[in-house]
Amino acid sequence: MKTTKRIAATAMLCAMLFAGLATPAAAVDVNTCRNTAGALMLLVKLVQSLGECGSLSTWLNELDLASIPLGSAPSDVPAVTPTVPATEPLAQANPQPEVTPPKAETAVTAERAYELEVIRLINAIRAEHGLSALTENTALSDGARLKSQDMAKHGYFDHDSPTYGSPFDMMRGLGFSYRAAGENIARGYASAKATVDAWMASAGHRENILSTRYSEIGVGYVADGKHCTQWFMG
């Protein structure tokens, strides 16, 4: 039992020595350095005594660790606790690309909603009569809107414009070519349905809406004066 305790004590002594040398505190704490140096000197003496005894068993019998004092740090010197520098999280080696949310589409204005509703109603009426739907030509709608703006600006309500001439002159002036073309105009109606109903109640406007000569449609509405122009082309 005495031998086992001595072996354990010796092992603890060696562990203290190497642990003291390996820790960061050994490099910055003067007391630790002093204790480590003392332990090193003690280990040297132990090894020397081993050589004098000639064998490990004899050395263990002769060795009395209790008689070898180990130094301690002075009580008046505060212990030094090594600090770990604050660091930012490591960046990913392959950072994922930022995902940009898709931009919301521009909200449909009330005027544009009016135009689209007119086109929907016209195609619904054509479908009731067994006719093919008309395709909106946005450039044609831009031209029809320009005509509505011209009527609102100059205060007139007529197919012939003091600015652009007849509807057909205006279409050609905007670069359109066609085999057949037509124009419906309305003013003062509060809704798309009211406008379409008024056109359907007029023989000439109704003929344009139900014509088989047209394949494209353009509608331009201006809230000022509630002007609406409808262009057909085929």
C-alpha positions in Angstrom: 0.0 0.0 0.0 2.9 2.4 0.9 4.5 1.6 -2.5 1.3 2.3 -4.4 0.9 5.6 -2.7 4.5 6.6 -3.5 4.1 5.6 -7.2 0.8 7.7 -7.3 2.5 10.6 -5.6 5.4 10.5 -8.1 3.0 10.3 -11.0 1.1 13.3 -9.7 4.4 15.2 -9.3 5.3 14.6 -12.9 1.8 15.5 -14.1 2.0 18.8 -12.2 5.3 19.5 -13.7 4.2 19.0 -17.4 0.8 20.5 -16.9 2.4 23.6 -15.4 4.7 23.9 -18.4 1.9 23.4 -20.9 -0.6 25.8 -19.7 -0.8 29.4 -20.8 -0.6 30.5 -17.2 2.9 29.2 -17.0 4.0 31.8 -19.4 2.4 34.8 -17.7 2.2 33.9 -14.0 5.5 34.4 -12.1 4.3 32.1 -9.3 3.5 29.3 -11.7 7.0 29.6 -13.2 8.6 29.5 -9.8 6.6 26.4 -8.7 7.4 24.6 -12.0 11.1 25.3 -11.6 11.0 24.0 -8.1 9.2 20.8 -9.3 11.8 20.4 -12.0 14.6 20.6 -9.5 12.8 18.1 -7.3 12.4 15.7 -10.2 16.1 15.9 -11.0 16.9 15.0 -7.3 14.5 12.1 -7.5 16.1 10.8 -10.6 19.5 11.2 -9.0 18.4 9.3 -5.9 17.1 6.5 -8.2 20.5 6.1 -9.6 22.1 5.9 -6.2 19.7 3.3 -5.0 20.3 1.1 -8.0 16.8 -0.2 -8.4 13.2 1.1 -8.5 12.0 -1.0 -5.5 14.9 0.1 -3.3 14.4 3.8 -4.4 10.7 3.6 -3.5 11.5 2.1 -0.1 14.1 4.8 0.6 11.9 7.7 -0.8 9.8 9.6 1.7 7.7 12.1 -0.3 6.2 13.5 2.8 9.6 14.9 3.8 9.9 16.8 0.5 8.0 20.1 0.8 6.2 21.6 -2.2 6.2 25.3 -2.5 3.0 27.3 -2.8 2.1 30.6 -4.3 2.3 33.5 -1.8 -1.1 34.4 -0.4 -0.6 38.1 -1.2 -0.2 37.6 -5.0 -3.6 37.4 -6.8 -4.1 34.5 -9.2 -4.0 35.3 -12.9 -6.9 33.9 -14.9 -6.1 33.7 -18.6 -8.7 35.4 -20.8 -10.0 34.4 -24.1 -10.3 37.2 -26.6 -13.8 37.8 -27.9 -14.1 36.8 -31.6 -16.7 37.1 -34.2 -18.2 33.9 -35.7 -16.1 32.4 -38.5 -17.4 33.2 -41.9 -18.7 30.3 -43.9 -16.2 28.9 -46.4 -18.9 28.9 -49.1 -21.5 31.5 -48.0 -24.9 31.1 -49.6 -25.9 33.9 -52.0 -28.4 36.3 -50.7 -31.8 35.7 -51.9 -33.5 38.8 -53.0 -37.2 38.6 -52.7 -38.9 39.3 -56.0 -40.2 42.8 -56.4 -43.9 43.2 -56.3 -45.5 44.1 -59.6 -46.6 47.6 -60.0 -50.2 47.9 -58.8 -52.8 48.2 -61.5 -54.2 51.7 -61.5 -57.9 52.3 -61.5 -57.7 53.6 -65.1 -55.9 50.5 -66.2 -58.4 48.3 -64.4 -61.2 50.1 -66.2 -59.5 49.4 -69.6 -59.0 45.7 -68.8 -62.6 45.3 -67.7 -63.9 46.8 -70.9 -61.8 44.3 -72.9 -63.1 41.4 -70.7 -66.7 42.5 -71.2 -66.3 42.9 -75.0 -64.8 39.4 -75.3 -67.6 38.0 -73.1 -70.2 39.5 -75.4 -68.3 38.2 -78.5 -68.2 34.7 -76.9 -72.0 34.8 -76.4 -72.4 35.5 -80.2 -70.0 32.7 -81.1 -67.2 35.0 -82.1 -63.4 34.6 -81.3 -61.9 36.8 -78.6 -60.0 39.9 -79.5 -56.3 40.1 -78.4 -55.2 43.3 -76.7 -52.5 45.1 -78.5 -50.9 47.3 -75.8 -49.5 49.7 -78.3 -53.0 50.1 -79.7 -54.2 50.8 -76.1 -51.5 53.4 -75.8 -52.8 55.1 -78.9 -56.4 54.9 -77.8 -55.4 56.4 -74.4 -53.7 59.3 -76.2 -57.0 60.0 -78.0 -58.9 60.1 -74.7 -56.2 62.4 -73.2 -56.6 64.7 -76.3 -60.4 64.9 -75.8 -60.0 65.6 -72.1 -57.3 68.2 -72.7 -59.1 70.1 -75.5 -62.6 69.7 -74.3 -64.2 68.0 -77.3 -66.0 64.7 -77.9 -65.7 63.5 -81.5 -64.0 60.9 -83.7 -62.1 63.6 -85.5 -59.3 65.2 -83.4 -58.2 68.8 -83.9 -54.7 67.5 -83.1 -54.5 64.2 -84.9 -57.2 64.2 -87.5 -59.4 61.2 -88.1 -58.9 58.0 -86.1 -57.4 56.4 -89.2 -55.0 59.2 -89.7 -54.0 59.0 -86.1 -53.4 55.2 -86.3 -51.3 55.6 -89.4 -49.4 58.5 -87.8 -48.6 56.2 -84.8 -47.1 53.6 -87.2 -50.0 51.1 -87.4 -50.8 49.4 -90.6 -54.1 47.5 -91.0 -56.7 46.1 -93.4 -59.7 47.2 -91.3 -59.9 49.5 -88.3 -62.6 51.1 -86.2 -63.1 53.4 -83.2 -65.7 53.6 -80.4 -65.7 56.6 -78.0 -67.6 57.2 -74.8 -67.7 60.0 -72.2 -69.2 60.4 -68.7 -69.9 56.7 -67.8 -68.9 55.8 -64.2 -68.1 52.1 -64.9 -66.7 49.9 -67.6 -70.0 48.0 -67.8 -72.0 51.2 -68.2 -69.7 52.2 -71.1 -70.0 48.8 -72.8 -73.8 48.7 -72.3 -74.1 52.1 -74.0 -72.0 51.0 -76.9 -74.1 47.8 -77.3 -77.3 50.0 -77.4 -75.9 52.0 -80.4 -76.0 50.2 -83.8 -72.8 51.7 -85.1 -70.8 50.9 -81.9 -72.4 47.4 -81.7 -71.3 46.7 -85.2 -67.7 47.4 -84.3 -67.8 45.2 -81.2 -69.3 42.2 -83.1 -67.3 42.6 -86.3 -65.4 39.6 -87.7 -62.9 41.8 -89.5 -61.0 42.6 -86.3 -58.5 40.5 -84.4 -57.0 43.1 -82.1 -58.3 45.6 -79.6 -57.0 48.6 -77.7 -58.7 50.5 -74.9 -57.6 53.9 -73.4 -59.5 55.4 -70.5 -58.8 58.8 -68.8 -60.6 59.6 -65.5 -60.7 63.3 -66.4 -64.2 63.6 -67.9 -64.4 59.8 -67.9 -63.3 59.6 -71.5 -62.9 56.1 -73.1 -61.6 55.3 -76.5 -61.8 51.8 -78.1 -59.7 51.0 -81.1 -60.2 47.9 -83.3 -57.8 46.6 -85.9 -57.5 43.6 -88.2 
